[in-house]
Amino acid sequence: MSSLLEVNSLTKKYGNLTALNNLNFELESGHIIGLLGPNGSGKTTLIKIICGLLQPTSGSVMVEGNPVGVESKKVISYLPDTTYLGNAASVQETIDFFMDFYEDFDQDRAYDMLGKLGIDPSAHLRTLSKGTREKVQLILVMSRRADLYILDEPIAGVDPAARDYILNTIITNYDEKASILISTHLISDVENILDEVIFLKQGEIVRFCGVDEIRSNEGKSVDGLFREVFKC
């Protein structure tokens, strides 16, 4: 049985700059993994390659045994770190668009999350605050019944009071067989939901281990170890 995600000898260069250097790792189903590192470590580049938005210089990525392409995109639900929704449509019209575009989109799940977050489906996106628009994007992503959710800074734009609810929304709206890869700088906010972490530094993996292993072997929190590994 193949892994959910296999990254083999993955390298990405931009001219003389090496963004990713010979990465090798596998992700299994049923885990929440933190992709952690300082700015410029290669996190977003890695995510975009997995999602098929960038081509690697060398190496390969396999998703459920398939190369990145049409089949992999069917099972990956991706939340970018930028707002991509237009202003003209309403929330309901955006949900209708996702319903047409993705076979695995669960409309009932989307409306349930909108209700719990107090977002009016008839509201036009242009009338929503930046934080609320980001919540809508997260709802759209988590309403797919995907096998791999990739979330790039999912809580960066929301207020601290809403973060716990957003994280609860994430962990209660995906199937047990699926995995979630979360890239974030807000480590202390997410570490309680993580099973594993990948520390990325200057395009190379310096740690890939379980959260329980860090606590038992290192005697530190994930945030504490991160500060130690990446101290200036």
ChimeraX attribute file (.defattr): number of C-alpha atoms within 10 A of each C-alpha:
attribute: neighborCount
match mode: 1-to-1
recipient: residues
	/A:1	5
	/A:2	12
	/A:3	13
	/A:4	21
	/A:5	22
	/A:6	20
	/A:7	18
	/A:8	16
	/A:9	14
	/A:10	19
	/A:11	21
	/A:12	23
	/A:13	14
	/A:14	9
	/A:15	7
	/A:16	6
	/A:17	8
	/A:18	16
	/A:19	21
	/A:20	25
	/A:21	19
	/A:22	16
	/A:23	18
	/A:24	16
	/A:25	14
	/A:26	15
	/A:27	19
	/A:28	17
	/A:29	17
	/A:30	17
	/A:31	18
	/A:32	22
	/A:33	25
	/A:34	26
	/A:35	25
	/A:36	25
	/A:37	25
	/A:38	16
	/A:39	11
	/A:40	13
	/A:41	19
	/A:42	22
	/A:43	25
	/A:44	18
	/A:45	19
	/A:46	24
	/A:47	21
	/A:48	17
	/A:49	17
	/A:50	27
	/A:51	20
	/A:52	17
	/A:53	13
	/A:54	13
	/A:55	16
	/A:56	19
	/A:57	14
	/A:58	13
	/A:59	16
	/A:60	19
	/A:61	25
	/A:62	19
	/A:63	25
	/A:64	20
	/A:65	15
	/A:66	15
	/A:67	16
	/A:68	19
	/A:69	14
	/A:70	10
	/A:71	13
	/A:72	22
	/A:73	16
	/A:74	15
	/A:75	20
	/A:76	22
	/A:77	24
	/A:78	25
	/A:79	22
	/A:80	19
	/A:81	17
	/A:82	12
	/A:83	11
	/A:84	11
	/A:85	15
	/A:86	11
	/A:87	12
	/A:88	12
	/A:89	16
	/A:90	19
	/A:91	25
	/A:92	17
	/A:93	16
	/A:94	20
	/A:95	22
	/A:96	13
	/A:97	12
	/A:98	19
	/A:99	17
	/A:100	11
	/A:101	10
	/A:102	15
	/A:103	11
	/A:104	16
	/A:105	21
	/A:106	17
	/A:107	15
	/A:108	10
	/A:109	17
	/A:110	22
	/A:111	19
	/A:112	13
	/A:113	21
	/A:114	18
	/A:115	12
	/A:116	10
	/A:117	17
	/A:118	10
	/A:119	17
	/A:120	14
	/A:121	18
	/A:122	11
	/A:123	14
	/A:124	17
	/A:125	22
	/A:126	15
	/A:127	12
	/A:128	17
	/A:129	10
	/A:130	14
	/A:131	15
	/A:132	17
	/A:133	21
	/A:134	23
	/A:135	22
	/A:136	24
	/A:137	22
	/A:138	22
	/A:139	24
	/A:140	26
	/A:141	23
	/A:142	27
	/A:143	26
	/A:144	25
	/A:145	22
	/A:146	23
	/A:147	22
	/A:148	30
	/A:149	23
	/A:150	24
	/A:151	24
	/A:152	22
	/A:153	17
	/A:154	24
	/A:155	25
	/A:156	15
	/A:157	16
	/A:158	16
	/A:159	10
	/A:160	12
	/A:161	8
	/A:162	14
	/A:163	17
	/A:164	14
	/A:165	13
	/A:166	20
	/A:167	16
	/A:168	12
	/A:169	17
	/A:170	20
	/A:171	16
	/A:172	11
	/A:173	16
	/A:174	20
	/A:175	14
	/A:176	12
	/A:177	13
	/A:178	19
	/A:179	23
	/A:180	26
	/A:181	22
	/A:182	23
	/A:183	26
	/A:184	22
	/A:185	19
	/A:186	14
	/A:187	19
	/A:188	12
	/A:189	15
	/A:190	19
	/A:191	18
	/A:192	12
	/A:193	16
	/A:194	20
	/A:195	17
	/A:196	21
	/A:197	22
	/A:198	20
	/A:199	22
	/A:200	22
	/A:201	21
	/A:202	17
	/A:203	23
	/A:204	18
	/A:205	21
	/A:206	12
	/A:207	14
	/A:208	16
	/A:209	13
	/A:210	15
	/A:211	20
	/A:212	16
	/A:213	13
	/A:214	17
	/A:215	14
	/A:216	10
	/A:217	8
	/A:218	12
	/A:219	12
	/A:220	16
	/A:221	18
	/A:222	25
	/A:223	17
	/A:224	15
	/A:225	16
	/A:226	17
	/A:227	12
	/A:228	11
	/A:229	14
	/A:230	12
	/A:231	8
	/A:232	5
